[in-house]
Amino acid sequence: MKTLSKIAHIVSALSGVILVITIISIPKYDSMALNVFILTVSATMIIDNYSREY
């Protein structure tokens, strides 16, 4: 389960980088990128909580 948590953190960090790049270069898609980032961070938090329980 720790591996899944590490993967989730990496994906979350990459999503944050993509969010910043999208806001800077393609302002038309900034709200979509923000929504994807929020969903990714939420999934990461859920995975972290689940992995701490087991």
LUMROMI-375013 format. One record per atom (N, C-alpha, C): residue number from 1; residue in three letters; atom name; x, z, y. Coordinates in steps of 0.1 Angstrom, whole numbers, plus 5000, padded with zeros to 4 digits. Atoms other than C-alpha are relative to their C-alpha. Last residue first. Layout:
LUMROMI-375013
{num: NUM | residuo: ALA | atomo: CA | px: X | pz: Z | py: Y}
...
***
This chain:
LUMROMI-375013
{num: 54 | residuo: TYR | atomo: N | px: 4996 | pz: 5002 | py: 5014}
{num: 54 | residuo: TYR | atomo: CA | px: 4962 | pz: 5070 | py: 4992}
{num: 54 | residuo: TYR | atomo: C | px: 5015 | pz: 5000 | py: 4999}
{num: 53 | residuo: GLU | atomo: N | px: 5008 | pz: 4993 | py: 5010}
{num: 53 | residuo: GLU | atomo: CA | px: 4947 | pz: 5084 | py: 5024}
{num: 53 | residuo: GLU | atomo: C | px: 5005 | pz: 5000 | py: 4986}
{num: 52 | residuo: ARG | atomo: N | px: 4997 | pz: 4985 | py: 4999}
{num: 52 | residuo: ARG | atomo: CA | px: 4975 | pz: 5073 | py: 5046}
{num: 52 | residuo: ARG | atomo: C | px: 4992 | pz: 5008 | py: 4991}
{num: 51 | residuo: SER | atomo: N | px: 4988 | pz: 4998 | py: 5008}
{num: 51 | residuo: SER | atomo: CA | px: 4971 | pz: 5037 | py: 5033}
{num: 51 | residuo: SER | atomo: C | px: 5005 | pz: 5014 | py: 5002}
{num: 50 | residuo: TYR | atomo: N | px: 5003 | pz: 5001 | py: 5015}
{num: 50 | residuo: TYR | atomo: CA | px: 4934 | pz: 5036 | py: 5043}
{num: 50 | residuo: TYR | atomo: C | px: 5013 | pz: 5003 | py: 4993}
{num: 49 | residuo: ASN | atomo: N | px: 5008 | pz: 4988 | py: 5004}
{num: 49 | residuo: ASN | atomo: CA | px: 4942 | pz: 5049 | py: 5079}
{num: 49 | residuo: ASN | atomo: C | px: 4997 | pz: 5000 | py: 4984}
{num: 48 | residuo: ASP | atomo: N | px: 4992 | pz: 4988 | py: 4999}
{num: 48 | residuo: ASP | atomo: CA | px: 4969 | pz: 5023 | py: 5083}
{num: 48 | residuo: ASP | atomo: C | px: 4993 | pz: 5012 | py: 4995}
{num: 47 | residuo: ILE | atomo: N | px: 4990 | pz: 5000 | py: 5011}
{num: 47 | residuo: ILE | atomo: CA | px: 4948 | pz: 4995 | py: 5069}
{num: 47 | residuo: ILE | atomo: C | px: 5009 | pz: 5012 | py: 5001}
{num: 46 | residuo: ILE | atomo: N | px: 5007 | pz: 4997 | py: 5013}
{num: 46 | residuo: ILE | atomo: CA | px: 4920 | pz: 5004 | py: 5093}
{num: 46 | residuo: ILE | atomo: C | px: 5009 | pz: 5001 | py: 4988}
{num: 45 | residuo: MET | atomo: N | px: 5003 | pz: 4986 | py: 4999}
{num: 45 | residuo: MET | atomo: CA | px: 4944 | pz: 5005 | py: 5123}
{num: 45 | residuo: MET | atomo: C | px: 4992 | pz: 5004 | py: 4987}
{num: 44 | residuo: THR | atomo: N | px: 4988 | pz: 4993 | py: 5003}
{num: 44 | residuo: THR | atomo: CA | px: 4958 | pz: 4971 | py: 5113}
{num: 44 | residuo: THR | atomo: C | px: 4997 | pz: 5015 | py: 5000}
{num: 43 | residuo: ALA | atomo: N | px: 4997 | pz: 5001 | py: 5014}
{num: 43 | residuo: ALA | atomo: CA | px: 4923 | pz: 4956 | py: 5111}
{num: 43 | residuo: ALA | atomo: C | px: 5013 | pz: 5008 | py: 4996}
{num: 42 | residuo: SER | atomo: N | px: 5010 | pz: 4992 | py: 5007}
{num: 42 | residuo: SER | atomo: CA | px: 4915 | pz: 4969 | py: 5146}
{num: 42 | residuo: SER | atomo: C | px: 5003 | pz: 5000 | py: 4985}
{num: 41 | residuo: VAL | atomo: N | px: 4996 | pz: 4986 | py: 4998}
{num: 41 | residuo: VAL | atomo: CA | px: 4948 | pz: 4955 | py: 5159}
{num: 41 | residuo: VAL | atomo: C | px: 4990 | pz: 5009 | py: 4993}
{num: 40 | residuo: THR | atomo: N | px: 4987 | pz: 4998 | py: 5008}
{num: 40 | residuo: THR | atomo: CA | px: 4940 | pz: 4921 | py: 5144}
{num: 40 | residuo: THR | atomo: C | px: 5004 | pz: 5015 | py: 5001}
{num: 39 | residuo: LEU | atomo: N | px: 5003 | pz: 5000 | py: 5014}
{num: 39 | residuo: LEU | atomo: CA | px: 4904 | pz: 4921 | py: 5157}
{num: 39 | residuo: LEU | atomo: C | px: 5012 | pz: 5004 | py: 4991}
{num: 38 | residuo: ILE | atomo: N | px: 5008 | pz: 4988 | py: 5002}
{num: 38 | residuo: ILE | atomo: CA | px: 4916 | pz: 4930 | py: 5192}
{num: 38 | residuo: ILE | atomo: C | px: 4996 | pz: 5002 | py: 4985}
{num: 37 | residuo: PHE | atomo: N | px: 4991 | pz: 4989 | py: 4999}
{num: 37 | residuo: PHE | atomo: CA | px: 4942 | pz: 4903 | py: 5191}
{num: 37 | residuo: PHE | atomo: C | px: 4993 | pz: 5013 | py: 4997}
{num: 36 | residuo: VAL | atomo: N | px: 4992 | pz: 5000 | py: 5013}
{num: 36 | residuo: VAL | atomo: CA | px: 4917 | pz: 4877 | py: 5179}
{num: 36 | residuo: VAL | atomo: C | px: 5010 | pz: 5012 | py: 5000}
{num: 35 | residuo: ASN | atomo: N | px: 5008 | pz: 4995 | py: 5011}
{num: 35 | residuo: ASN | atomo: CA | px: 4894 | pz: 4887 | py: 5208}
{num: 35 | residuo: ASN | atomo: C | px: 5007 | pz: 5000 | py: 4986}
{num: 34 | residuo: LEU | atomo: N | px: 5002 | pz: 4985 | py: 4999}
{num: 34 | residuo: LEU | atomo: CA | px: 4922 | pz: 4885 | py: 5233}
{num: 34 | residuo: LEU | atomo: C | px: 4991 | pz: 5005 | py: 4989}
{num: 33 | residuo: ALA | atomo: N | px: 4987 | pz: 4994 | py: 5005}
{num: 33 | residuo: ALA | atomo: CA | px: 4932 | pz: 4850 | py: 5220}
{num: 33 | residuo: ALA | atomo: C | px: 4998 | pz: 5015 | py: 5001}
{num: 32 | residuo: MET | atomo: N | px: 4999 | pz: 5002 | py: 5015}
{num: 32 | residuo: MET | atomo: CA | px: 4896 | pz: 4838 | py: 5224}
{num: 32 | residuo: MET | atomo: C | px: 5012 | pz: 5007 | py: 4994}
{num: 31 | residuo: SER | atomo: N | px: 5010 | pz: 4991 | py: 5006}
{num: 31 | residuo: SER | atomo: CA | px: 4894 | pz: 4852 | py: 5259}
{num: 31 | residuo: SER | atomo: C | px: 5000 | pz: 5000 | py: 4985}
{num: 30 | residuo: ASP | atomo: N | px: 4996 | pz: 4986 | py: 4999}
{num: 30 | residuo: ASP | atomo: CA | px: 4927 | pz: 4836 | py: 5269}
{num: 30 | residuo: ASP | atomo: C | px: 4990 | pz: 5010 | py: 4994}
{num: 29 | residuo: TYR | atomo: N | px: 5002 | pz: 4993 | py: 5013}
{num: 29 | residuo: TYR | atomo: CA | px: 4918 | pz: 4801 | py: 5256}
{num: 29 | residuo: TYR | atomo: C | px: 5003 | pz: 5015 | py: 5000}
{num: 28 | residuo: LYS | atomo: N | px: 5013 | pz: 5004 | py: 5005}
{num: 28 | residuo: LYS | atomo: CA | px: 4914 | pz: 4783 | py: 5290}
{num: 28 | residuo: LYS | atomo: C | px: 4996 | pz: 5008 | py: 4987}
{num: 27 | residuo: PRO | atomo: N | px: 5010 | pz: 4990 | py: 4995}
{num: 27 | residuo: PRO | atomo: CA | px: 4944 | pz: 4802 | py: 5304}
{num: 27 | residuo: PRO | atomo: C | px: 4986 | pz: 4997 | py: 4995}
{num: 26 | residuo: ILE | atomo: N | px: 5013 | pz: 5007 | py: 5002}
{num: 26 | residuo: ILE | atomo: CA | px: 4967 | pz: 4780 | py: 5282}
{num: 26 | residuo: ILE | atomo: C | px: 4989 | pz: 5010 | py: 5004}
{num: 25 | residuo: SER | atomo: N | px: 4999 | pz: 5015 | py: 5001}
{num: 25 | residuo: SER | atomo: CA | px: 5004 | pz: 4787 | py: 5291}
{num: 25 | residuo: SER | atomo: C | px: 4986 | pz: 4994 | py: 5000}
{num: 24 | residuo: ILE | atomo: N | px: 4991 | pz: 5007 | py: 4990}
{num: 24 | residuo: ILE | atomo: CA | px: 5006 | pz: 4823 | py: 5304}
{num: 24 | residuo: ILE | atomo: C | px: 4998 | pz: 4985 | py: 5000}
{num: 23 | residuo: ILE | atomo: N | px: 5005 | pz: 4996 | py: 4987}
{num: 23 | residuo: ILE | atomo: CA | px: 4975 | pz: 4838 | py: 5286}
{num: 23 | residuo: ILE | atomo: C | px: 5009 | pz: 4993 | py: 5011}
{num: 22 | residuo: THR | atomo: N | px: 5012 | pz: 5007 | py: 4997}
{num: 22 | residuo: THR | atomo: CA | px: 4984 | pz: 4819 | py: 5254}
{num: 22 | residuo: THR | atomo: C | px: 4995 | pz: 5003 | py: 5014}
{num: 21 | residuo: ILE | atomo: N | px: 4997 | pz: 5014 | py: 4998}
{num: 21 | residuo: ILE | atomo: CA | px: 5020 | pz: 4831 | py: 5254}
{num: 21 | residuo: ILE | atomo: C | px: 4987 | pz: 4992 | py: 5004}
{num: 20 | residuo: VAL | atomo: N | px: 4992 | pz: 5001 | py: 4988}
{num: 20 | residuo: VAL | atomo: CA | px: 5009 | pz: 4867 | py: 5259}
{num: 20 | residuo: VAL | atomo: C | px: 5003 | pz: 4985 | py: 5003}
{num: 19 | residuo: LEU | atomo: N | px: 5009 | pz: 4997 | py: 4989}
{num: 19 | residuo: LEU | atomo: CA | px: 4983 | pz: 4865 | py: 5232}
{num: 19 | residuo: LEU | atomo: C | px: 5006 | pz: 4998 | py: 5013}
{num: 18 | residuo: ILE | atomo: N | px: 5008 | pz: 5012 | py: 4998}
{num: 18 | residuo: ILE | atomo: CA | px: 5007 | pz: 4848 | py: 5208}
{num: 18 | residuo: ILE | atomo: C | px: 4990 | pz: 5002 | py: 5011}
{num: 17 | residuo: VAL | atomo: N | px: 4992 | pz: 5010 | py: 4994}
{num: 17 | residuo: VAL | atomo: CA | px: 5031 | pz: 4877 | py: 5213}
{num: 17 | residuo: VAL | atomo: C | px: 4992 | pz: 4987 | py: 5003}
{num: 16 | residuo: GLY | atomo: N | px: 4997 | pz: 4996 | py: 4986}
{num: 16 | residuo: GLY | atomo: CA | px: 5004 | pz: 4902 | py: 5206}
{num: 16 | residuo: GLY | atomo: C | px: 5008 | pz: 4990 | py: 5008}
{num: 15 | residuo: SER | atomo: N | px: 5012 | pz: 5003 | py: 4993}
{num: 15 | residuo: SER | atomo: CA | px: 4993 | pz: 4883 | py: 5175}
{num: 15 | residuo: SER | atomo: C | px: 5001 | pz: 5004 | py: 5015}
{num: 14 | residuo: LEU | atomo: N | px: 5000 | pz: 5014 | py: 4997}
{num: 14 | residuo: LEU | atomo: CA | px: 5029 | pz: 4884 | py: 5163}
{num: 14 | residuo: LEU | atomo: C | px: 4988 | pz: 4996 | py: 5008}
{num: 13 | residuo: ALA | atomo: N | px: 4990 | pz: 5002 | py: 4990}
{num: 13 | residuo: ALA | atomo: CA | px: 5029 | pz: 4922 | py: 5167}
{num: 13 | residuo: ALA | atomo: C | px: 5001 | pz: 4985 | py: 5003}
{num: 12 | residuo: SER | atomo: N | px: 5005 | pz: 4995 | py: 4987}
{num: 12 | residuo: SER | atomo: CA | px: 4996 | pz: 4925 | py: 5148}
{num: 12 | residuo: SER | atomo: C | px: 5010 | pz: 4997 | py: 5011}
{num: 11 | residuo: VAL | atomo: N | px: 5010 | pz: 5009 | py: 4996}
{num: 11 | residuo: VAL | atomo: CA | px: 5009 | pz: 4903 | py: 5120}
{num: 11 | residuo: VAL | atomo: C | px: 4994 | pz: 5004 | py: 5014}
{num: 10 | residuo: ILE | atomo: N | px: 4993 | pz: 5012 | py: 4996}
{num: 10 | residuo: ILE | atomo: CA | px: 5040 | pz: 4924 | py: 5117}
{num: 10 | residuo: ILE | atomo: C | px: 4990 | pz: 4990 | py: 5005}
{num: 9 | residuo: HIS | atomo: N | px: 4993 | pz: 4997 | py: 4987}
{num: 9 | residuo: HIS | atomo: CA | px: 5020 | pz: 4956 | py: 5117}
{num: 9 | residuo: HIS | atomo: C | px: 5007 | pz: 4988 | py: 5005}
{num: 8 | residuo: ALA | atomo: N | px: 5010 | pz: 4999 | py: 4990}
{num: 8 | residuo: ALA | atomo: CA | px: 4997 | pz: 4943 | py: 5090}
{num: 8 | residuo: ALA | atomo: C | px: 5006 | pz: 5002 | py: 5014}
{num: 7 | residuo: ILE | atomo: N | px: 5004 | pz: 5014 | py: 4997}
{num: 7 | residuo: ILE | atomo: CA | px: 5026 | pz: 4932 | py: 5069}
{num: 7 | residuo: ILE | atomo: C | px: 4990 | pz: 5000 | py: 5011}
{num: 6 | residuo: LYS | atomo: N | px: 4989 | pz: 5006 | py: 4993}
{num: 6 | residuo: LYS | atomo: CA | px: 5041 | pz: 4967 | py: 5071}
{num: 6 | residuo: LYS | atomo: C | px: 4996 | pz: 4986 | py: 5004}
{num: 5 | residuo: SER | atomo: N | px: 5000 | pz: 4995 | py: 4987}
{num: 5 | residuo: SER | atomo: CA | px: 5007 | pz: 4982 | py: 5061}
{num: 5 | residuo: SER | atomo: C | px: 5011 | pz: 4994 | py: 5009}
{num: 4 | residuo: LEU | atomo: N | px: 5011 | pz: 5006 | py: 4993}
{num: 4 | residuo: LEU | atomo: CA | px: 5004 | pz: 4959 | py: 5032}
{num: 4 | residuo: LEU | atomo: C | px: 4999 | pz: 5005 | py: 5014}
{num: 3 | residuo: THR | atomo: N | px: 4997 | pz: 5014 | py: 4997}
{num: 3 | residuo: THR | atomo: CA | px: 5038 | pz: 4969 | py: 5020}
{num: 3 | residuo: THR | atomo: C | px: 4989 | pz: 4993 | py: 5008}
{num: 2 | residuo: LYS | atomo: N | px: 4992 | pz: 5000 | py: 4989}
{num: 2 | residuo: LYS | atomo: CA | px: 5029 | pz: 5006 | py: 5023}
{num: 2 | residuo: LYS | atomo: C | px: 5004 | pz: 4986 | py: 5004}
{num: 1 | residuo: MET | atomo: N | px: 5008 | pz: 5000 | py: 4988}
{num: 1 | residuo: MET | atomo: CA | px: 5000 | pz: 5000 | py: 5000}
{num: 1 | residuo: MET | atomo: C | px: 5009 | pz: 5000 | py: 5013}
***
